[in-house]
Amino acid sequence: MESCYSQQRRFLISVFVLNVLIYWGGYWKVSGCFDSERKALTTFRKALNDSFNILSSWDDDASDCCNWRGITCHNITGFVLKLDLHVKDSRLGLGGRIDPALVQLKHLQFLDLSSNAFNGAPIPDFLGSMKELRHLNLSDAGFSGRIPRQLGNLTKLISLKLSSPSLSAKNLWWLTSLPSLNYLDMSYVNLSMASHDWVHVMNMSPSLVELYLWNCGLSYISPTLPSVNFTSLRVLDLSENNFNSSIPNWIANISSLVSLYLSGNQLNGNIPAALGGLSSLLYLSLRGNQLNGNIPASLGGLSSLEELILSGNQLNGNIPAALGGLSSLEYLDLSVNQLNGNIPAALGGLSSLRDLSLRGNQLNGTIPTTIGQLSNLYSLDLSNNSLTGNVSESVFENLKKLTSLYLSSNSLVFVPHSDWAPPFQLFYIFLRSCHLGPRFPLWLRTQKYVEIFDLSNTTISDIIPTWFWDLTPQLLQLNLSNNQMFGQLPNPLKMQPQASYIDLSFNNFSGPIPCILNGASFLDLSNNQFSGPIPPNFTSTLQYLYYFSARGNQISGMIPSSIEGMNSLTVLDLSRNNIGGIIPLSLGNCIALKALDLSKNRLSGGIPTSLGLLRQLQTMHLSNNNLSGEIPSSLKKCTSLETLDLGHNNFSGYIPTWIGKSFPALRILSLRSNMFTGNIPAQLSNLTSLQILDVGQNYLSGSIPQCFEDLMAMKKTNLNLSYGRTGTYYNENLLVSVKGLILEYTRTISLVICMDLSRNNLSGEIPKGLTSLLGLRVLNFSGNHLTGKIPDKIGKLALLESLDFSKNQLSGTIPLSMSNLTFLSYLNLSFNNLWGEIPSGNQLQTFQDPSIYMGNNRLCGPPLPHKCVSDETPQGPMLVSGDVEKDEEEDEMRWFCSGLGPGFAIGFWAFCGILVLKRSWRIVYYHFFDEMKDRLCFNCHCT
């Protein structure tokens, strides 16, 4: 008994001593971390590439590794529990490889190597033997390849983060071996091979609380489950996959859900009304799908909901008034759908709402005054709808926190009283296409912190008040375009240095172009009445400008040579002014240019060779000037050109053959109305993207190249040519001769497929192969010396709208196939040598103007006044069906030639017989020859 008592006493004393030792640090921590773990960490570090000295504290001489960066040890045992080497920027992270020595950290519970740069190395299999791990984060660490299934051995794992676009997994069944897993993030991992059964795998993980499979290439989501086992799931993020199905009903059975993100999955069908039963839901996002039908009113029962995002779908019908009962809702986005009807007044009951977006729908009616009850609202976006009526000041009465107002693209009228002082201070004002004028809105004077102003197309017809330019100390964007504002702008323009976007186009501003003393990147002064020269120092302060347009003004003088300092310029449009002088050589230093438009000015001289330095140039318009000389060969270096417009100048010489080789992307070539000579180069047929070829009104000779049938873009009958906008905000434009008129095409330029070789000296026949250019809409060969027949298969050009073969020497009959041109609205065949009856039927019978056939004296039939002699219609070949018949003109010639010999013989011998039989005829005949001889002799004597 005493012995037992002594043992108990000694045990209690030992426990006491042990606790004292532990309290004061004890012998467990005397010598720092364990030597074996320190050596393992040292070996691990040596295998890493540490270019930025992240592990500089990992000193071999420092015995206590617990003090090294990223390491946390147990405060009692000293074992390494946590290794956190994540970085914020992978460019500054660790590289190299993961050494197996890491497994010597047998008590490690937390490993984070995220956002490093292991440059495609695979995730080591041996990580699966570190069985004490609770948290593993390898996201965005540069690992690639298959995720090792050995990670399924980490049975104590609670959190697993493997987000990376370079990782993949064949299946996910190894996850079922992780019974404690409650956080899984495999976003961006390629799980396309696991699409079929991933739902069933997750359903076998009842401990899951948060699941993130964002953008994993999943293409299948099971529509049904026998039972829902992940009853602890609070966050489900399956955004940006490709399910292409309806929303599964089993999702509505996960009653624990707090956050549900199904955005960007091509989901279709209706929104299940059962989602309204997820009473714990705080965040619901179904953005960017193909959902249709009505918004279920049951969503109004989600009383805890804070965010509801249904934007970018095909939802229709009215906005349910039941949504007005979501008293906790802070963010409501129903934008870009097909919702119609009025904005429910009940939305005024969303007392917690901070952001309301209904833009891009078909909502009509007025803005309900109850919107003014949303006292916590920061952003209101009702733009791009069909809202009408007057906007009452009371709508904004209680919106004291409002910072963003978007009402653009409606038919709203907002003209408050001149003394109205709004209760808010706006950062963003978008009122495009609202009726604010004619006076400049005085209430804007109260807005001191605006960063973006868009008052375009708001019917303002007024001078900009002087207070406006001092209004906003942090203005970033200003758009006053498409109004009728007038007067002169302050010079220099009082804009803050950070203002990057200035659009004053389509107004009536006059006076000189003001200097812009800031770092603007976008400046549009087009279609005003600015006059005088471009200031010499204008370009010196705009080195960051990438877009500059002063199109359609009255600017004179010359293009300043200082333009070479605008190194960022991608679009320069000075067209439709009175600018003279030469194109400066320094323009070639603007090497970022993609669009150059100097058309309709008074420029003279030649094209400077320095323009060949503009390797990124896509469109060049120099038409309607007084430019001369030849096209410089340096332009062949502009291999990105899609439009070359040199029309209406005085250029001369041959059309360069290198155009067909140097511009593989060329879509528009206009050399119209110049003085080019020589043949049309056959090499132009290499321009397989060419849709407009206009070399009319030159002095070109020779024949039309047979190989033009190889112009592939002209064979396309679809209209998706994806052309018409080059560079940033530059709308392609071109003057085209169509239907006897000069028309300007801008947005519809991609619809024009045209070949115009008119008013030259071309000869020979029209190549039959041109009838294979099935996409042609305009064909003009008028004013040449073309001979032969109109190709019989001309009727194959079914999309042809304008056809002009006038003023040539074409012969033969008008092909009957021409009646197949059902889109033809302009036809001119006048002044040729055509004959026979004009075909009738289909589209041709709509042409009742006889002048389109005049100058063909042997044509007959309607609409000409003289009828055909024979009732028989000339049967020209119907080549559309492929039959080839003998030409009637050839038949006549054959009959003529076959009768010429016998006729001559009969006439000759008849004449001789008369001379033999009638003496009086012989005397007259010989006297005639004697008289002719005397005359000839007399003449010879006189000379």
Secondary structure, DSSP 8 states (H G I E B T S, - for coil): -HHHHHHHHHHHHHHHHHHHHHHTTTGGGTT-S-HHHHHHHHHHHHTEE-TT-TTTT--TT---GGGSTTEEE-TTT--EEEEE---S-GGGS-EE---GGGGG-TT--EEE-TT---TT----GGGGG-TT-SEEE-TTSS--EE--GGGGG-TT--EEE---TTEE-S--GGGGG-TT--EEE-TT-B-GGGTTTHHHHHHT-TT--EEE-TT-------S--S----TT--EEE--S----SB--GGGGG-TT-SEEE--SS--EE---GGGGG-TT--EEE--SSEEEE---GGGGG-TT--EEE--SSEEEE---GGGGG-TT--EEE--SSEEEE---GGGGG-TT--EEE--SSEEEE---GGGGG-TT--EEE--SSEEEEE--GGGGTT-TT--EEE--SSEEE----TT---S---SEEE-TTSB--SS--GGGGG----SEEE-TTS---SB--GGGGGS-TT--EEE--SS--EEE--SSB---TT--EEE--SSEEEES---B-S--SEEE--SSEEEEE--TTGGGG-TT--EEE--SSEEES---GGGGG-TT--EEE--SS---SB--GGGGG-TT-SEEE--SS--EE---GGGGG-TT--EEE--SSEEEE---GGGGG-TT-SEEE--SSEEEEE--TTHHHH-TT--EEE--SSEEEEE--GGGGG-TT--EEE--SSEEEEE--GGGGG-GGGG--SS----SB-SSS-B--EEEEETTEEEEESTTGGG--EEE--SSEEEEE--GGGGG-TT--EEE--SSEEESB--GGGGG-TT--EEE--SS--EE---GGGGG-TT--EEE--SSEEEEE---SGGGGG---GGGTTT-TEEESTTSSS--SSSS------GGGT-----HHHHHHHHHHHHHHHHHHHHHHHHHHHHHH-HHHHHHHHHHHHHHHHHHHHHHHH-
